[in-house]
């Protein structure tokens, strides 16, 4: 099946197996290995990407659902904009980092969400085995003051 979509601002078109997950297409067909597979069941958030601007678990999305849509991956995020995350100790082993960063950047793009929810609540879909979340939450709150991703 041929699938065409916009990936990190560029048009792509490729043949994929109809059952291929978006995560596998990104990693193995397109060579974008930033998104990680943590659980493969949509529980951990390590594979978070944006689909038409909304964060989704790419391990749960069949590639054909990206047809004609915009997909953004961790590779689209400016590394300089992530300094607050690093300075706050939000990254350790790195397994969850791509998903955490994608969700944190989405929150930076939608600060109005923090008026009714805490950063910790909004990060509930991202599991981390190392940090205990304090560094992640501190990094998100610090990055909110530094502008957009």
C-alpha positions as protocol buffer text, in pm:
chain_id: "A"
residue {
  index: 1
  type: UNK
  ca { x: 0 y: 0 z: 0 }
}
residue {
  index: 2
  type: UNK
  ca { x: 136 y: 345 z: -90 }
}
residue {
  index: 3
  type: UNK
  ca { x: 113 y: 604 z: 187 }
}
residue {
  index: 4
  type: UNK
  ca { x: 196 y: 973 z: 147 }
}
residue {
  index: 5
  type: UNK
  ca { x: 214 y: 1221 z: 433 }
}
residue {
  index: 6
  type: UNK
  ca { x: 413 y: 1519 z: 558 }
}
residue {
  index: 7
  type: UNK
  ca { x: 697 y: 1419 z: 788 }
}
residue {
  index: 8
  type: UNK
  ca { x: 874 y: 1692 z: 983 }
}
residue {
  index: 9
  type: UNK
  ca { x: 770 y: 1942 z: 717 }
}
residue {
  index: 10
  type: UNK
  ca { x: 867 y: 1735 z: 412 }
}
residue {
  index: 11
  type: UNK
  ca { x: 648 y: 1527 z: 185 }
}
residue {
  index: 12
  type: UNK
  ca { x: 714 y: 1151 z: 194 }
}
residue {
  index: 13
  type: UNK
  ca { x: 559 y: 868 z: 0 }
}
residue {
  index: 14
  type: UNK
  ca { x: 641 y: 502 z: 48 }
}
residue {
  index: 15
  type: UNK
  ca { x: 511 y: 150 z: 16 }
}
residue {
  index: 16
  type: UNK
  ca { x: 418 y: -7 z: 349 }
}
residue {
  index: 17
  type: UNK
  ca { x: 259 y: -327 z: 465 }
}
residue {
  index: 18
  type: UNK
  ca { x: -106 y: -248 z: 549 }
}
residue {
  index: 19
  type: UNK
  ca { x: -52 y: -367 z: 906 }
}
residue {
  index: 20
  type: UNK
  ca { x: 271 y: -169 z: 964 }
}
residue {
  index: 21
  type: UNK
  ca { x: 276 y: 48 z: 1275 }
}
residue {
  index: 22
  type: UNK
  ca { x: 373 y: 412 z: 1231 }
}
residue {
  index: 23
  type: UNK
  ca { x: 657 y: 358 z: 1480 }
}
residue {
  index: 24
  type: UNK
  ca { x: 810 y: 84 z: 1267 }
}
residue {
  index: 25
  type: UNK
  ca { x: 769 y: 285 z: 948 }
}
residue {
  index: 26
  type: UNK
  ca { x: 944 y: 584 z: 1105 }
}
residue {
  index: 27
  type: UNK
  ca { x: 1230 y: 378 z: 1250 }
}
residue {
  index: 28
  type: UNK
  ca { x: 1292 y: 109 z: 992 }
}
residue {
  index: 29
  type: UNK
  ca { x: 1162 y: 245 z: 662 }
}
residue {
  index: 30
  type: UNK
  ca { x: 1248 y: 612 z: 711 }
}
residue {
  index: 31
  type: UNK
  ca { x: 1550 y: 583 z: 944 }
}
residue {
  index: 32
  type: UNK
  ca { x: 1415 y: 815 z: 1214 }
}
residue {
  index: 33
  type: UNK
  ca { x: 1521 y: 625 z: 1523 }
}
residue {
  index: 34
  type: UNK
  ca { x: 1452 y: 898 z: 1778 }
}
residue {
  index: 35
  type: UNK
  ca { x: 1110 y: 760 z: 1869 }
}
residue {
  index: 36
  type: UNK
  ca { x: 1159 y: 457 z: 2091 }
}
residue {
  index: 37
  type: UNK
  ca { x: 956 y: 145 z: 2152 }
}
residue {
  index: 38
  type: UNK
  ca { x: 917 y: 100 z: 2522 }
}
residue {
  index: 39
  type: UNK
  ca { x: 618 y: -127 z: 2563 }
}
residue {
  index: 40
  type: UNK
  ca { x: 455 y: -161 z: 2221 }
}
residue {
  index: 41
  type: UNK
  ca { x: 113 y: -137 z: 2390 }
}
residue {
  index: 42
  type: UNK
  ca { x: 54 y: 237 z: 2423 }
}
residue {
  index: 43
  type: UNK
  ca { x: 126 y: 239 z: 2796 }
}
residue {
  index: 44
  type: UNK
  ca { x: 464 y: 412 z: 2827 }
}
residue {
  index: 45
  type: UNK
  ca { x: 463 y: 702 z: 2580 }
}
residue {
  index: 46
  type: UNK
  ca { x: 824 y: 651 z: 2462 }
}
residue {
  index: 47
  type: UNK
  ca { x: 705 y: 645 z: 2100 }
}
residue {
  index: 48
  type: UNK
  ca { x: 506 y: 971 z: 2117 }
}
residue {
  index: 49
  type: UNK
  ca { x: 487 y: 1168 z: 1792 }
}
residue {
  index: 50
  type: UNK
  ca { x: 249 y: 1439 z: 1673 }
}
residue {
  index: 51
  type: UNK
  ca { x: -20 y: 1347 z: 1424 }
}
residue {
  index: 52
  type: UNK
  ca { x: -177 y: 1667 z: 1292 }
}
residue {
  index: 53
  type: UNK
  ca { x: -39 y: 1844 z: 1599 }
}
residue {
  index: 54
  type: UNK
  ca { x: -172 y: 1603 z: 1861 }
}
residue {
  index: 55
  type: UNK
  ca { x: 52 y: 1367 z: 2060 }
}
residue {
  index: 56
  type: UNK
  ca { x: -14 y: 1000 z: 1982 }
}
residue {
  index: 57
  type: UNK
  ca { x: 153 y: 671 z: 2066 }
}
residue {
  index: 58
  type: UNK
  ca { x: 301 y: 572 z: 1730 }
}
residue {
  index: 59
  type: UNK
  ca { x: 311 y: 206 z: 1837 }
}
residue {
  index: 60
  type: UNK
  ca { x: -71 y: 206 z: 1824 }
}
residue {
  index: 61
  type: UNK
  ca { x: -119 y: 395 z: 1497 }
}
residue {
  index: 62
  type: UNK
  ca { x: -123 y: 199 z: 1172 }
}
residue {
  index: 63
  type: UNK
  ca { x: 87 y: 383 z: 914 }
}
residue {
  index: 64
  type: UNK
  ca { x: -205 y: 405 z: 672 }
}
residue {
  index: 65
  type: UNK
  ca { x: -379 y: 637 z: 921 }
}
residue {
  index: 66
  type: UNK
  ca { x: -107 y: 895 z: 856 }
}
residue {
  index: 67
  type: UNK
  ca { x: -211 y: 921 z: 489 }
}
residue {
  index: 68
  type: UNK
  ca { x: -249 y: 1286 z: 394 }
}
residue {
  index: 69
  type: UNK
  ca { x: -165 y: 1405 z: 747 }
}
residue {
  index: 70
  type: UNK
  ca { x: 122 y: 1580 z: 925 }
}
residue {
  index: 71
  type: UNK
  ca { x: 360 y: 1370 z: 1135 }
}
residue {
  index: 72
  type: UNK
  ca { x: 624 y: 1531 z: 1357 }
}
residue {
  index: 73
  type: UNK
  ca { x: 890 y: 1332 z: 1541 }
}
residue {
  index: 74
  type: UNK
  ca { x: 1151 y: 1409 z: 1804 }
}
residue {
  index: 75
  type: UNK
  ca { x: 1389 y: 1486 z: 1517 }
}
residue {
  index: 76
  type: UNK
  ca { x: 1182 y: 1799 z: 1444 }
}
residue {
  index: 77
  type: UNK
  ca { x: 1245 y: 1949 z: 1789 }
}
residue {
  index: 78
  type: UNK
  ca { x: 1521 y: 2210 z: 1819 }
}
residue {
  index: 79
  type: UNK
  ca { x: 1782 y: 2063 z: 2059 }
}
residue {
  index: 80
  type: UNK
  ca { x: 1864 y: 2409 z: 2193 }
}
residue {
  index: 81
  type: UNK
  ca { x: 1507 y: 2449 z: 2317 }
}
residue {
  index: 82
  type: UNK
  ca { x: 1548 y: 2146 z: 2546 }
}
residue {
  index: 83
  type: UNK
  ca { x: 1816 y: 2289 z: 2773 }
}
residue {
  index: 84
  type: UNK
  ca { x: 1574 y: 2332 z: 3064 }
}
residue {
  index: 85
  type: UNK
  ca { x: 1486 y: 1964 z: 3051 }
}
residue {
  index: 86
  type: UNK
  ca { x: 1852 y: 1862 z: 3070 }
}
residue {
  index: 87
  type: UNK
  ca { x: 1939 y: 2118 z: 3340 }
}
residue {
  index: 88
  type: UNK
  ca { x: 1655 y: 1990 z: 3559 }
}
residue {
  index: 89
  type: UNK
  ca { x: 1773 y: 1629 z: 3550 }
}
residue {
  index: 90
  type: UNK
  ca { x: 1476 y: 1524 z: 3338 }
}
residue {
  index: 91
  type: UNK
  ca { x: 1681 y: 1280 z: 3135 }
}
residue {
  index: 92
  type: UNK
  ca { x: 1875 y: 981 z: 3261 }
}
residue {
  index: 93
  type: UNK
  ca { x: 1876 y: 649 z: 3076 }
}
residue {
  index: 94
  type: UNK
  ca { x: 1706 y: 799 z: 2770 }
}
residue {
  index: 95
  type: UNK
  ca { x: 1440 y: 534 z: 2705 }
}
residue {
  index: 96
  type: UNK
  ca { x: 1150 y: 764 z: 2786 }
}
residue {
  index: 97
  type: UNK
  ca { x: 1317 y: 1089 z: 2681 }
}
residue {
  index: 98
  type: UNK
  ca { x: 1180 y: 1121 z: 2325 }
}
residue {
  index: 99
  type: UNK
  ca { x: 821 y: 1076 z: 2440 }
}
residue {
  index: 100
  type: UNK
  ca { x: 869 y: 1301 z: 2742 }
}
residue {
  index: 101
  type: UNK
  ca { x: 1019 y: 1574 z: 2524 }
}
residue {
  index: 102
  type: UNK
  ca { x: 741 y: 1546 z: 2266 }
}
residue {
  index: 103
  type: UNK
  ca { x: 475 y: 1573 z: 2535 }
}
residue {
  index: 104
  type: UNK
  ca { x: 660 y: 1856 z: 2711 }
}
residue {
  index: 105
  type: UNK
  ca { x: 689 y: 2050 z: 2386 }
}
residue {
  index: 106
  type: UNK
  ca { x: 321 y: 1995 z: 2319 }
}
residue {
  index: 107
  type: UNK
  ca { x: 248 y: 2143 z: 2662 }
}
residue {
  index: 108
  type: UNK
  ca { x: 474 y: 2438 z: 2580 }
}
residue {
  index: 109
  type: UNK
  ca { x: 264 y: 2494 z: 2267 }
}
residue {
  index: 110
  type: UNK
  ca { x: -56 y: 2472 z: 2475 }
}
residue {
  index: 111
  type: UNK
  ca { x: 18 y: 2649 z: 2807 }
}
residue {
  index: 112
  type: UNK
  ca { x: -355 y: 2708 z: 2864 }
}
residue {
  index: 113
  type: UNK
  ca { x: -381 y: 2342 z: 2967 }
}
residue {
  index: 114
  type: UNK
  ca { x: -179 y: 2417 z: 3278 }
}
residue {
  index: 115
  type: UNK
  ca { x: -454 y: 2645 z: 3405 }
}
residue {
  index: 116
  type: UNK
  ca { x: -674 y: 2345 z: 3486 }
}
residue {
  index: 117
  type: UNK
  ca { x: -418 y: 2063 z: 3520 }
}
residue {
  index: 118
  type: UNK
  ca { x: -71 y: 2021 z: 3667 }
}
residue {
  index: 119
  type: UNK
  ca { x: 228 y: 1929 z: 3451 }
}
residue {
  index: 120
  type: UNK
  ca { x: 247 y: 1600 z: 3642 }
}
residue {
  index: 121
  type: UNK
  ca { x: -113 y: 1517 z: 3547 }
}
residue {
  index: 122
  type: UNK
  ca { x: -59 y: 1607 z: 3182 }
}
residue {
  index: 123
  type: UNK
  ca { x: 252 y: 1387 z: 3165 }
}
residue {
  index: 124
  type: UNK
  ca { x: 62 y: 1083 z: 3295 }
}
residue {
  index: 125
  type: UNK
  ca { x: 97 y: 903 z: 2961 }
}
residue {
  index: 126
  type: UNK
  ca { x: 477 y: 905 z: 2983 }
}
residue {
  index: 127
  type: UNK
  ca { x: 636 y: 649 z: 3210 }
}
residue {
  index: 128
  type: UNK
  ca { x: 990 y: 688 z: 3343 }
}
residue {
  index: 129
  type: UNK
  ca { x: 1185 y: 426 z: 3532 }
}
residue {
  index: 130
  type: UNK
  ca { x: 1472 y: 649 z: 3644 }
}
residue {
  index: 131
  type: UNK
  ca { x: 1386 y: 1002 z: 3750 }
}
residue {
  index: 132
  type: UNK
  ca { x: 1091 y: 977 z: 3984 }
}
residue {
  index: 133
  type: UNK
  ca { x: 930 y: 1252 z: 3771 }
}
residue {
  index: 134
  type: UNK
  ca { x: 1048 y: 1547 z: 3982 }
}
residue {
  index: 135
  type: UNK
  ca { x: 1320 y: 1638 z: 3732 }
}
residue {
  index: 136
  type: UNK
  ca { x: 1079 y: 1592 z: 3443 }
}
residue {
  index: 137
  type: UNK
  ca { x: 814 y: 1816 z: 3599 }
}
residue {
  index: 138
  type: UNK
  ca { x: 1077 y: 2075 z: 3696 }
}
residue {
  index: 139
  type: UNK
  ca { x: 1212 y: 2069 z: 3342 }
}
residue {
  index: 140
  type: UNK
  ca { x: 868 y: 2115 z: 3190 }
}
residue {
  index: 141
  type: UNK
  ca { x: 787 y: 2404 z: 3419 }
}
residue {
  index: 142
  type: UNK
  ca { x: 1124 y: 2568 z: 3348 }
}
residue {
  index: 143
  type: UNK
  ca { x: 1087 y: 2514 z: 2974 }
}
residue {
  index: 144
  type: UNK
  ca { x: 742 y: 2675 z: 2976 }
}
residue {
  index: 145
  type: UNK
  ca { x: 918 y: 3003 z: 3057 }
}
residue {
  index: 146
  type: UNK
  ca { x: 1159 y: 2972 z: 2762 }
}
residue {
  index: 147
  type: UNK
  ca { x: 909 y: 2982 z: 2475 }
}
residue {
  index: 148
  type: UNK
  ca { x: 808 y: 2729 z: 2214 }
}
residue {
  index: 149
  type: UNK
  ca { x: 976 y: 2408 z: 2100 }
}
